[in-house]
Amino acid sequence: MLENKANPTINKSTGLPRKRFYRARAHSNPLSDSHFPIPLSPSHVDHSLRYPQLFPSSDQFDSSKKIQFVDIGCGFGGLKISLSTLFPETPMIGMELMDKVTVKERILGSRVANPGPYQNISVVRTNSMKYIPNYSEKGQLSKMFFLFPDPHFKEKNHRRRVISCHLLDEYAYVLQVGGIIYTITDVEELGEWMKSCLENHPMFEALSEKELDADHVVKLFWVPQPKDKR
Amino acid sequence: MEEYRVEECEHDDNNNKTEEDTQMVESEQNNKDVEVAPALISVHPTQNSVAVAVGSDLRVFNFLEDCAVTLVDESGGASHNDSIRAIKYGANGKLFVSAGDDKLVKVWSTESWRCISTVCSEKKVSAVAVGNDGFHVCFADKFGVVWVVNLPGVDGAEVPLNKKAVPFLAHYCSIITSLEFSPDGRFIISADRDFKIRVTIFPKKSLDGAHEIQSFCLGHMEFVSCLAFICTSDCSQGILVSGGGDSTVRMWDIISGSLLDTCEVGAKAGQLNSDSIEGNCSTVTDICTIPDCTLVAVAIQSLRGIMLLCCDIPSQTLSVAKVKTATLITIKTVINSNKGWFSLHVLETCFITFA
């Protein structure tokens, strides 16, 4: 495969970043206060910068169009690309702690390759476990995604799990009443843990089978996400 | 019995050293070379007594009988083995709590000055609060978890209880610097070093945890160091004021979390200080209010004295009312007040009255 001389990290045929050139460490320490900027409060989040088509100017802030979906630990953003076509008018954001995973480039690449869609997705590098209230107001979100979170097997590290009884308080705060948390894992113990945290938390209840079947988003989880084009 | 329990608490530190522990221990060791725990002072709501903590030493002075109080603790020796980090009287005046680096939270009856309960914390304690009804004691540890202990039907004559604390809410991996109950007891406010203030609804069944967050008060640009409530007859819900490392005092509406006003006290202190000590060190170290009064006293690191702010409730603004300087050598000042007088604790206790 010929590589573009100017930028060998971009796949010539699709214009999307090639994962092999973005070797990421599997874990990033969520405790270290890396120097990424954090908005002072949800009203300080600049929507026009992230979603230029949906919010043409930062002055005219259309309050009905706030970020509604958040993907925690979005990695390469595969889920959001799929969600974007299902919900084209809904602004959504992915949060990722690792900085080598340059999701932004993939999104920009997608926007260039397919003009029109993908205007409603963006990504921010941040520690969502500490700073979600800085990005979202109370009851602003309608969906939150936690796909394949880090299992943190050792018991002493269980506090670092992204779904925990204490953090669920904050997720309940940013989610609107009736908002939905989606989570999936391939580690059985983690699955049991998350299920138990959610069931024991007074502000969350499980969706019924019928509701699950009717939800289109759930079907997305079973489609292999295009992580890269090697 | 007492020794066994203390050992149990210390034991987990050595065996379960996680990366977080290492980070915390390292930073504390660095700090230990430079700082000692600040002296603390707390005044009884009806001015009966005052409690002072210096290092691991806790002393209480009884104003009514004009004498020092002997603290009765079943352990016999010193009540705390390491620096005391937080002390507080309950709003109804019946309880007093002390806690700190020895991972013990001690609840005292203010009538008999007996330690009626000793609670073991897994980690060092950074802040305490006592519920207005006198039945709940909350304390925060250095990992950002706030614990609650129930003290039902406590009365000084009972045998000391050693209750277990239950985790209640948490600020993810943040040191909580201040814990306060709202004057009406509906909410518990927790402030941390990551610039956040969280307002949580205090539940009826506290042992199930406090899961419903009312609001976040976001706006400080540095760590939040202290919290206090202004409470007057026409505003019984109370207005929250907070001070921080960004040299500001801010006023908040806790129901919505919105910032009502900001007072740049560091800048104002800088204008008055012709001989500034450490350059730009204007952290707000403590704030304090008087019941039924709209004055707020602010202690600022670089200011030798106290700044008084006046809160105007109708316009919801804060402004500087007066600055009282004092010729004292201070690094950290802690203030507490009641019924119109303030005490300034430096190296020796010194009382300044404001008419």
Interface residues (C-beta under 8 A of the other chain):
Chain A: N29 P30 L31 L40 S41 P42 M129 K130 Y131 P133 N134 K138 K156 N157 R159 C165 H166 L167 L168 D169 E170 A172 Y173 H201 P202 M203
Chain B: N16 T18 E19 E20 Q23 F143 V145 P167 L169 A170 Y172 C173 S174 D194 K196 R198 T200 D208 G209 A210 H211 E212 I213 S215 F216 L218 G219 M221 G257
